[in-house]
Amino acid sequence: MRPVDQVRVSIVRAIASGQLRPGDRLPSEVEQARGFQVSRAAVREALRTLGEMGLLTTVQGRGGGSFVNSVGPDPIARNLGEAMDVLLHIDAINVAELLEARRALEGTCARLAAERRSEAHLRAIEAVLDEAHDDALDKDPWLALDVRFHREVAESAENRVLMVPLAALHATVQPRLNLAIKDLIVRDEINRQHVAIFEAIRGGDLAAAGAAVDGHIDHLEGLYRQVGVL
């Protein structure tokens, strides 16, 4: 194992096991380098990458240091979403692959949501739908609600592993793709598709939930083809 990986893996294990808790301050670079028997450069690189993952926050100056963050999927999902956006920009991945991933992930989440949703989940989804049906709402806020809707459906699946790639798609990639088809979107049609997904989830109908997601993705695929991004 490379020295930088040795440090990184050891810190991650300490966080996962509870030896390091949110708010805890890590030893100084000098102390860690001595303890791990690696160079300060290796410690510094490990801390930098863990910071990019959202696991640590580094504060400069007196009283500073590296502190453990509250661990959750959002920072990792944000980094993954930004990476996807870059890969899409340089044609390392394409819209067809993103749609295929959305279909698989969101279909699975919708079916799980139909099985596992709580009343709190249903209220959260319905609140987004109610806001989205406001005809006075400008398109940009409405598009933000579109992202929120899919995020709430994914939350209802109660699967934190699925939430990471989906949150990445929803937070970073989906807004960019929405911008591409912005002028073609018929809000009433999208709202109807979202309601169909919601009704299937509320009714506990797994097959209907998956079919409603497929119908929604089929519609988006047609719009992407019209603007030439697919």
C-alpha positions as CSV (number, residue, x, y, z in Angstrom):
1,M,0.0,0.0,0.0
2,R,1.3,3.4,-0.9
3,P,2.1,5.7,2.1
4,V,-0.7,8.1,1.2
5,D,-3.2,5.2,0.9
6,Q,-2.0,3.8,4.2
7,V,-2.8,7.1,5.9
8,R,-6.1,7.6,4.1
9,V,-7.4,4.1,4.8
10,S,-6.4,4.2,8.4
11,I,-8.3,7.5,8.9
12,V,-11.4,6.2,7.1
13,R,-11.4,3.1,9.2
14,A,-11.1,5.1,12.4
15,I,-14.1,7.2,11.3
16,A,-16.1,4.2,10.3
17,S,-15.4,2.4,13.6
18,G,-16.2,5.4,15.8
19,Q,-12.7,6.0,17.0
20,L,-12.9,9.3,15.3
21,R,-16.2,11.2,15.7
22,P,-17.6,14.3,14.1
23,G,-15.8,17.4,15.4
24,D,-12.7,15.5,16.5
25,R,-9.4,17.1,15.7
26,L,-6.8,14.9,14.0
27,P,-3.1,14.9,15.2
28,S,-0.8,17.3,13.5
29,E,0.8,16.4,10.2
30,V,4.1,15.9,12.0
31,E,2.5,13.6,14.6
32,Q,0.7,11.6,11.9
33,A,3.8,11.3,9.8
34,R,5.7,10.0,12.9
35,G,2.9,7.6,13.8
36,F,2.4,6.2,10.4
37,Q,6.1,6.3,9.6
38,V,5.5,8.2,6.3
39,S,6.5,11.6,5.0
40,R,4.5,14.7,5.8
41,A,3.8,15.1,2.1
42,A,2.0,11.7,2.2
43,V,-0.1,12.8,5.2
44,R,-0.9,16.1,3.5
45,E,-2.0,14.4,0.3
46,A,-4.2,12.0,2.3
47,L,-5.8,14.8,4.2
48,R,-6.4,16.7,1.0
49,T,-8.2,13.8,-0.7
50,L,-10.3,13.1,2.4
51,G,-11.3,16.8,2.5
52,E,-12.4,16.6,-1.1
53,M,-14.5,13.6,-0.2
54,G,-16.2,15.7,2.5
55,L,-14.9,13.6,5.4
56,L,-12.6,16.2,6.8
57,T,-12.4,20.0,7.1
58,T,-9.0,21.7,7.3
59,V,-8.8,25.0,9.1
60,Q,-5.6,27.1,8.8
61,G,-3.9,29.2,11.4
62,R,-3.7,29.1,15.2
63,G,-6.2,26.6,16.6
64,G,-6.7,25.1,13.2
65,G,-6.1,21.6,12.0
66,S,-8.0,18.8,10.3
67,F,-11.5,18.0,11.8
68,V,-13.8,15.1,11.2
69,N,-17.1,16.1,9.5
70,S,-20.5,14.6,10.1
71,V,-20.4,11.6,7.7
72,G,-23.1,11.5,5.0
73,P,-23.6,10.8,1.3
74,D,-24.0,14.4,0.2
75,P,-20.3,15.5,-0.1
76,I,-19.4,12.2,-2.0
77,A,-22.5,12.6,-4.2
78,R,-21.5,16.2,-5.0
79,N,-18.0,15.2,-6.0
80,L,-19.3,12.3,-8.1
81,G,-21.8,14.6,-9.8
82,E,-19.1,17.1,-10.6
83,A,-17.0,14.3,-12.1
84,M,-19.9,13.1,-14.2
85,D,-20.4,16.7,-15.5
86,V,-16.8,16.9,-16.5
87,L,-16.9,13.5,-18.2
88,L,-20.1,14.5,-20.1
89,H,-18.4,17.8,-21.2
90,I,-15.4,16.0,-22.6
91,D,-17.5,13.2,-24.2
92,A,-16.0,10.5,-21.9
93,I,-19.7,9.6,-21.2
94,N,-22.8,10.5,-23.1
95,V,-26.4,11.4,-22.5
96,A,-27.6,8.0,-23.6
97,E,-25.6,6.3,-20.9
98,L,-26.9,8.8,-18.3
99,L,-30.5,8.1,-19.3
100,E,-29.9,4.4,-19.1
101,A,-28.4,4.9,-15.6
102,R,-31.3,7.1,-14.5
103,R,-33.9,4.6,-15.8
104,A,-32.3,1.7,-13.9
105,L,-31.6,3.7,-10.7
106,E,-34.9,5.7,-10.6
107,G,-37.0,2.7,-11.6
108,T,-35.5,0.7,-8.7
109,C,-36.0,3.5,-6.3
110,A,-39.6,4.0,-7.3
111,R,-40.4,0.4,-6.8
112,L,-38.6,0.3,-3.4
113,A,-40.4,3.5,-2.5
114,A,-43.8,1.9,-3.3
115,E,-42.9,-0.8,-0.9
116,R,-41.2,1.2,1.9
117,R,-42.6,4.8,1.8
118,S,-43.7,6.3,5.0
119,E,-46.4,9.0,5.5
120,A,-43.6,11.5,6.0
121,H,-42.1,10.5,2.6
122,L,-45.5,10.9,0.9
123,R,-46.0,14.3,2.5
124,A,-42.6,15.5,1.3
125,I,-43.2,14.3,-2.3
126,E,-46.7,15.8,-2.4
127,A,-45.5,19.1,-1.1
128,V,-43.1,19.4,-4.0
129,L,-45.9,18.5,-6.4
130,D,-48.1,21.1,-5.0
131,E,-45.5,23.8,-5.4
132,A,-44.8,22.6,-9.0
133,H,-48.5,23.1,-9.9
134,D,-48.3,26.8,-9.2
135,D,-48.8,28.4,-12.6
136,A,-47.3,31.7,-11.4
137,L,-44.0,30.0,-10.8
138,D,-41.1,30.9,-13.1
139,K,-39.5,28.1,-15.1
140,D,-36.2,28.1,-13.3
141,P,-37.7,27.6,-9.8
142,W,-40.0,25.0,-11.4
143,L,-36.9,23.1,-12.8
144,A,-35.4,23.2,-9.3
145,L,-38.6,21.5,-8.0
146,D,-38.2,18.9,-10.7
147,V,-34.8,18.0,-9.2
148,R,-36.3,18.0,-5.7
149,F,-39.1,15.7,-6.8
150,H,-36.8,13.0,-8.0
151,R,-34.6,13.4,-4.9
152,E,-37.6,12.9,-2.6
153,V,-38.7,9.8,-4.5
154,A,-35.1,8.4,-4.1
155,E,-35.2,9.3,-0.4
156,S,-38.4,7.3,0.0
157,A,-36.6,4.1,-1.2
158,E,-34.7,4.1,2.1
159,N,-31.5,2.9,0.4
160,R,-28.4,5.0,1.2
161,V,-26.2,3.3,-1.4
162,L,-28.6,4.1,-4.2
163,M,-28.9,7.7,-3.0
164,V,-25.2,8.5,-3.8
165,P,-25.2,8.1,-7.6
166,L,-28.8,9.4,-7.9
167,A,-28.0,12.5,-5.8
168,A,-25.0,13.0,-8.1
169,L,-27.2,12.8,-11.2
170,H,-30.0,15.0,-9.7
171,A,-27.8,17.7,-8.2
172,T,-25.3,18.2,-11.0
173,V,-26.1,16.5,-14.3
174,Q,-29.9,16.8,-14.4
175,P,-29.9,20.6,-14.1
176,R,-27.6,20.8,-17.1
177,L,-29.7,18.5,-19.2
178,N,-32.9,20.4,-18.1
179,L,-31.3,23.5,-19.4
180,A,-30.8,21.9,-22.8
181,I,-34.5,21.1,-23.2
182,K,-35.8,24.1,-21.2
183,D,-37.7,25.6,-24.2
184,L,-39.3,22.3,-25.1
185,I,-40.6,21.3,-21.7
186,V,-44.4,21.4,-21.3
187,R,-44.8,21.8,-17.6
188,D,-48.3,20.3,-17.4
189,E,-47.1,17.1,-19.1
190,I,-44.1,16.7,-16.7
191,N,-46.3,17.4,-13.7
192,R,-48.7,14.7,-14.9
193,Q,-45.8,12.2,-15.2
194,H,-44.6,13.1,-11.7
195,V,-48.1,12.7,-10.3
196,A,-48.3,9.2,-11.9
197,I,-45.1,8.2,-10.2
198,F,-46.3,9.6,-6.9
199,E,-49.7,7.9,-7.2
200,A,-48.1,4.5,-7.9
201,I,-45.8,4.9,-4.9
202,R,-48.6,6.0,-2.6
203,G,-50.7,3.1,-3.8
204,G,-47.9,0.6,-3.1
205,D,-48.0,-0.6,-6.7
206,L,-44.4,-1.6,-7.5
207,A,-45.0,-2.4,-11.2
208,A,-46.9,0.8,-11.8
209,A,-44.2,2.9,-10.1
210,G,-41.5,1.4,-12.4
211,A,-43.7,1.8,-15.5
212,A,-44.3,5.5,-14.6
213,V,-40.6,6.1,-14.3
214,D,-40.0,4.4,-17.7
215,G,-42.7,6.6,-19.3
216,H,-41.1,9.7,-17.8
217,I,-37.6,8.8,-19.1
218,D,-39.1,7.9,-22.5
219,H,-40.6,11.4,-22.7
220,L,-37.3,13.0,-21.7
221,E,-35.4,10.9,-24.3
222,G,-37.6,12.3,-27.0
223,L,-36.9,15.9,-25.9
224,Y,-33.1,15.2,-25.8
225,R,-33.3,13.9,-29.4
226,Q,-35.2,17.0,-30.5
227,V,-32.4,19.3,-29.3
228,G,-29.6,17.0,-30.6
229,V,-27.9,16.1,-27.3
230,L,-28.8,12.4,-27.8
